[in-house]
Amino acid sequence: MTSKATALEEIATYTLPTWAICPIVNGDFDCTTEEEDQLIENFYTDLESDGWKNIAFEFPDTDADTYFSHGNDLQRNMGCDVVDVIVYGVKS
């Protein structure tokens, strides 16, 4: 039996709200609302429906990379502090 490793491909860079970092990295949804939980779930669903699996995120190393934006890739018209995140996956 042979094992074939599949390399992650860069999908895109997304602008995500800083409040989404903890749920995405740690799976900790204790400090998010049901609406925010749904936004994150929809984000994953959209990636999966585009044929991506094994989703991984590359976050900036410091808080200095956060900034205010009037919209982001989870909430189109909602201003908040955001961070640019590189998302990787395996195309199925």
Secondary structure, DSSP 8 states (H G I E B T S, - for coil): --------EEEEEEEEEGGGHHHHHH---TTS-HHHHHHHHHHHHHHHHTTEEEEEEE--SSGGG-EEES--SSSTT--EEEEEEEEEEEE-
